[in-house]
Amino acid sequence: MDMSTNGLSARVQQFLNPEEQQRNSESQSPYRRLARRMQALVGDGGILKEVIHPGVGQLVPENASVSFRYAGFLEYSDSPFESNSYLKHPRLMRLGREVTLVGLEVGLLTMRKGEFARFLFLPDYAYGAMGCPPLIPPAATVLFEVHLLDFLDTAEVDSFFDLTLEQQRTVPLSTALGVVDTERTFGNRCFGQGRYEEAKEHYKKGIAVLGDRQPMGDEEKRSMEALQLPILLNLSLTQLRLERPAKALDYGQKALEISPHNAKALFRCGQAYMEMGEYRKARNCLMMAQEKKPLDTDIKDLLKKLESCHKGYVAECKEMCARMFASLNAASKK
């Protein structure tokens, strides 16, 4: 806590211009002085906003899932009472469900992707008259710094999963496909951030949406398979990253049921077989994949690695057999 500037914390002081700093003696409230340059988002002035760096694109829609960095500060304090700024990849949080601070939710709805803003929340929009002991004192006004990284419109997904299983089966296919695609997007985001367990769960959730649904004609079947195939391939790769080759193989084979000559599915099966030590089956899959994509460098590189692994395996087998026969010969001579 820095009380060296007439009660004004060093953190708030840096936001004020020299003229505002000269007026410190007029008031003992740093947040009140900061509020003069902020925009009110609600009629009673309980939520104030200052855009530090504008974002791009559309505003965050209601019921979206948002990924953002934030830090919350009490007046007269330079250290945050709460922050996730240390996270490299903050997870997506659903507005109204996982983002529960009223002021923060309202503030996020006014932001665009990439935007950085500061907010002041009066007690009614923050932690109320009681506060949140021991961190938040009663009737505290709080400052939040928020950087919106990304968001997904997940209202349709939330509504779908609020239905019973029987109701889910009766929604239009277009709605179900939208849910599947959103779960795939969730999974891809988690995979790209190295959160493979979370990615796996989102992919499986997407596959389950269409699990019991029977297509009404060839067009619906093609639409369903067009989404199922990439998710199955992603699931196979995710299981490989989780060092579960048997499960990776299972998803690769399910992908081949949809597209029997798919080079990527054959490649995934080849990877899985190689990790399982089944080198002959791995080679068969990789050779079939190479027939489809003869210039693919990943397939070529894995075939070279497979050859090296197989040679090493054969050499180990020969050495083991030699030791075994040597032991038998020595025993027979006794």
Disulfide bonds with the S-S distance in Angstrom:
none
